[in-house]
Amino acid sequence: MEFHKGRLFDHVHLRLQDLDASKQFYRAVLVVLGVPFFSESPHHLSADELFVDRGSSWPRMGTTSRPCSMAR
């Protein structure tokens, strides 16, 4: 396990409905911050400890699926 001083979260996984618009937003923000992309496909974007993909639908009441997960 690698330790990164000053990091609050180990990773953030976002599941979004409009992945194309989200990719445009995160590309613009990450370039300004100087954070390189690890990988990108029609189904996801990954940069540093951020992973963004398309959620099939928002979870319904009583399900365990969530649009966001974070680990520290």
PyMOL CGO cylinders between C-alpha atoms (Angstrom):
from pymol import cmd
from pymol.cgo import CYLINDER

trace = [
    CYLINDER, 0.00, 0.00, 0.00, 1.31, 3.43, -0.95, 0.3, 1, 1, 1, 1, 1, 1,
    CYLINDER, 1.31, 3.43, -0.95, 0.86, 6.34, 1.46, 0.3, 1, 1, 1, 1, 1, 1,
    CYLINDER, 0.86, 6.34, 1.46, 0.24, 9.82, 0.07, 0.3, 1, 1, 1, 1, 1, 1,
    CYLINDER, 0.24, 9.82, 0.07, 0.81, 12.57, 2.64, 0.3, 1, 1, 1, 1, 1, 1,
    CYLINDER, 0.81, 12.57, 2.64, -1.99, 15.08, 2.78, 0.3, 1, 1, 1, 1, 1, 1,
    CYLINDER, -1.99, 15.08, 2.78, -4.70, 12.96, 1.15, 0.3, 1, 1, 1, 1, 1, 1,
    CYLINDER, -4.70, 12.96, 1.15, -8.02, 12.63, 2.88, 0.3, 1, 1, 1, 1, 1, 1,
    CYLINDER, -8.02, 12.63, 2.88, -9.53, 9.94, 0.62, 0.3, 1, 1, 1, 1, 1, 1,
    CYLINDER, -9.53, 9.94, 0.62, -8.01, 6.81, -0.89, 0.3, 1, 1, 1, 1, 1, 1,
    CYLINDER, -8.01, 6.81, -0.89, -10.38, 6.95, -3.86, 0.3, 1, 1, 1, 1, 1, 1,
    CYLINDER, -10.38, 6.95, -3.86, -13.63, 8.50, -5.08, 0.3, 1, 1, 1, 1, 1, 1,
    CYLINDER, -13.63, 8.50, -5.08, -15.96, 6.63, -7.46, 0.3, 1, 1, 1, 1, 1, 1,
    CYLINDER, -15.96, 6.63, -7.46, -18.79, 8.63, -9.04, 0.3, 1, 1, 1, 1, 1, 1,
    CYLINDER, -18.79, 8.63, -9.04, -21.59, 7.07, -11.09, 0.3, 1, 1, 1, 1, 1, 1,
    CYLINDER, -21.59, 7.07, -11.09, -23.18, 9.69, -13.32, 0.3, 1, 1, 1, 1, 1, 1,
    CYLINDER, -23.18, 9.69, -13.32, -26.04, 9.74, -15.79, 0.3, 1, 1, 1, 1, 1, 1,
    CYLINDER, -26.04, 9.74, -15.79, -24.47, 12.19, -18.28, 0.3, 1, 1, 1, 1, 1, 1,
    CYLINDER, -24.47, 12.19, -18.28, -20.96, 10.79, -18.61, 0.3, 1, 1, 1, 1, 1, 1,
    CYLINDER, -20.96, 10.79, -18.61, -20.04, 12.84, -21.69, 0.3, 1, 1, 1, 1, 1, 1,
    CYLINDER, -20.04, 12.84, -21.69, -20.81, 16.18, -20.00, 0.3, 1, 1, 1, 1, 1, 1,
    CYLINDER, -20.81, 16.18, -20.00, -19.06, 15.00, -16.84, 0.3, 1, 1, 1, 1, 1, 1,
    CYLINDER, -19.06, 15.00, -16.84, -15.94, 14.05, -18.79, 0.3, 1, 1, 1, 1, 1, 1,
    CYLINDER, -15.94, 14.05, -18.79, -15.77, 17.56, -20.29, 0.3, 1, 1, 1, 1, 1, 1,
    CYLINDER, -15.77, 17.56, -20.29, -16.07, 19.09, -16.82, 0.3, 1, 1, 1, 1, 1, 1,
    CYLINDER, -16.07, 19.09, -16.82, -13.49, 16.82, -15.14, 0.3, 1, 1, 1, 1, 1, 1,
    CYLINDER, -13.49, 16.82, -15.14, -11.03, 17.16, -18.06, 0.3, 1, 1, 1, 1, 1, 1,
    CYLINDER, -11.03, 17.16, -18.06, -11.13, 20.96, -17.72, 0.3, 1, 1, 1, 1, 1, 1,
    CYLINDER, -11.13, 20.96, -17.72, -10.76, 20.90, -13.92, 0.3, 1, 1, 1, 1, 1, 1,
    CYLINDER, -10.76, 20.90, -13.92, -8.02, 18.25, -13.84, 0.3, 1, 1, 1, 1, 1, 1,
    CYLINDER, -8.02, 18.25, -13.84, -5.93, 19.98, -16.52, 0.3, 1, 1, 1, 1, 1, 1,
    CYLINDER, -5.93, 19.98, -16.52, -5.96, 23.20, -14.48, 0.3, 1, 1, 1, 1, 1, 1,
    CYLINDER, -5.96, 23.20, -14.48, -4.96, 21.23, -11.36, 0.3, 1, 1, 1, 1, 1, 1,
    CYLINDER, -4.96, 21.23, -11.36, -2.21, 19.42, -13.25, 0.3, 1, 1, 1, 1, 1, 1,
    CYLINDER, -2.21, 19.42, -13.25, -3.67, 15.97, -12.55, 0.3, 1, 1, 1, 1, 1, 1,
    CYLINDER, -3.67, 15.97, -12.55, -2.92, 13.49, -15.38, 0.3, 1, 1, 1, 1, 1, 1,
    CYLINDER, -2.92, 13.49, -15.38, -5.50, 11.05, -16.77, 0.3, 1, 1, 1, 1, 1, 1,
    CYLINDER, -5.50, 11.05, -16.77, -4.83, 7.37, -16.12, 0.3, 1, 1, 1, 1, 1, 1,
    CYLINDER, -4.83, 7.37, -16.12, -7.36, 5.99, -18.54, 0.3, 1, 1, 1, 1, 1, 1,
    CYLINDER, -7.36, 5.99, -18.54, -10.48, 6.88, -20.45, 0.3, 1, 1, 1, 1, 1, 1,
    CYLINDER, -10.48, 6.88, -20.45, -13.00, 4.94, -22.54, 0.3, 1, 1, 1, 1, 1, 1,
    CYLINDER, -13.00, 4.94, -22.54, -16.59, 5.49, -23.72, 0.3, 1, 1, 1, 1, 1, 1,
    CYLINDER, -16.59, 5.49, -23.72, -17.61, 4.01, -20.35, 0.3, 1, 1, 1, 1, 1, 1,
    CYLINDER, -17.61, 4.01, -20.35, -15.31, 5.69, -17.82, 0.3, 1, 1, 1, 1, 1, 1,
    CYLINDER, -15.31, 5.69, -17.82, -12.72, 8.31, -16.90, 0.3, 1, 1, 1, 1, 1, 1,
    CYLINDER, -12.72, 8.31, -16.90, -9.94, 7.67, -14.40, 0.3, 1, 1, 1, 1, 1, 1,
    CYLINDER, -9.94, 7.67, -14.40, -7.47, 10.22, -13.03, 0.3, 1, 1, 1, 1, 1, 1,
    CYLINDER, -7.47, 10.22, -13.03, -5.37, 9.84, -9.89, 0.3, 1, 1, 1, 1, 1, 1,
    CYLINDER, -5.37, 9.84, -9.89, -7.80, 8.59, -7.21, 0.3, 1, 1, 1, 1, 1, 1,
    CYLINDER, -7.80, 8.59, -7.21, -10.95, 9.63, -9.14, 0.3, 1, 1, 1, 1, 1, 1,
    CYLINDER, -10.95, 9.63, -9.14, -13.01, 7.10, -11.13, 0.3, 1, 1, 1, 1, 1, 1,
    CYLINDER, -13.01, 7.10, -11.13, -16.11, 8.26, -13.02, 0.3, 1, 1, 1, 1, 1, 1,
    CYLINDER, -16.11, 8.26, -13.02, -18.47, 5.98, -14.93, 0.3, 1, 1, 1, 1, 1, 1,
    CYLINDER, -18.47, 5.98, -14.93, -22.02, 5.89, -16.20, 0.3, 1, 1, 1, 1, 1, 1,
    CYLINDER, -22.02, 5.89, -16.20, -24.63, 4.73, -13.73, 0.3, 1, 1, 1, 1, 1, 1,
    CYLINDER, -24.63, 4.73, -13.73, -27.34, 2.66, -15.39, 0.3, 1, 1, 1, 1, 1, 1,
    CYLINDER, -27.34, 2.66, -15.39, -30.02, 4.36, -13.28, 0.3, 1, 1, 1, 1, 1, 1,
    CYLINDER, -30.02, 4.36, -13.28, -30.28, 6.06, -9.94, 0.3, 1, 1, 1, 1, 1, 1,
    CYLINDER, -30.28, 6.06, -9.94, -30.88, 3.58, -7.11, 0.3, 1, 1, 1, 1, 1, 1,
    CYLINDER, -30.88, 3.58, -7.11, -34.39, 2.91, -5.97, 0.3, 1, 1, 1, 1, 1, 1,
    CYLINDER, -34.39, 2.91, -5.97, -35.47, 2.91, -2.36, 0.3, 1, 1, 1, 1, 1, 1,
    CYLINDER, -35.47, 2.91, -2.36, -34.29, -0.23, -0.59, 0.3, 1, 1, 1, 1, 1, 1,
    CYLINDER, -34.29, -0.23, -0.59, -31.38, -1.02, -2.92, 0.3, 1, 1, 1, 1, 1, 1,
    CYLINDER, -31.38, -1.02, -2.92, -27.72, -1.03, -1.94, 0.3, 1, 1, 1, 1, 1, 1,
    CYLINDER, -27.72, -1.03, -1.94, -26.40, 0.61, -5.14, 0.3, 1, 1, 1, 1, 1, 1,
    CYLINDER, -26.40, 0.61, -5.14, -25.16, 4.16, -4.66, 0.3, 1, 1, 1, 1, 1, 1,
    CYLINDER, -25.16, 4.16, -4.66, -24.16, 6.86, -7.18, 0.3, 1, 1, 1, 1, 1, 1,
    CYLINDER, -24.16, 6.86, -7.18, -21.02, 7.66, -5.18, 0.3, 1, 1, 1, 1, 1, 1,
    CYLINDER, -21.02, 7.66, -5.18, -18.50, 5.82, -3.03, 0.3, 1, 1, 1, 1, 1, 1,
    CYLINDER, -18.50, 5.82, -3.03, -15.48, 7.07, -1.14, 0.3, 1, 1, 1, 1, 1, 1,
    CYLINDER, -15.48, 7.07, -1.14, -12.86, 5.24, 0.88, 0.3, 1, 1, 1, 1, 1, 1,
    CYLINDER, -12.86, 5.24, 0.88, -10.28, 6.64, 3.22, 0.3, 1, 1, 1, 1, 1, 1,
]
cmd.load_cgo(trace, "trace")
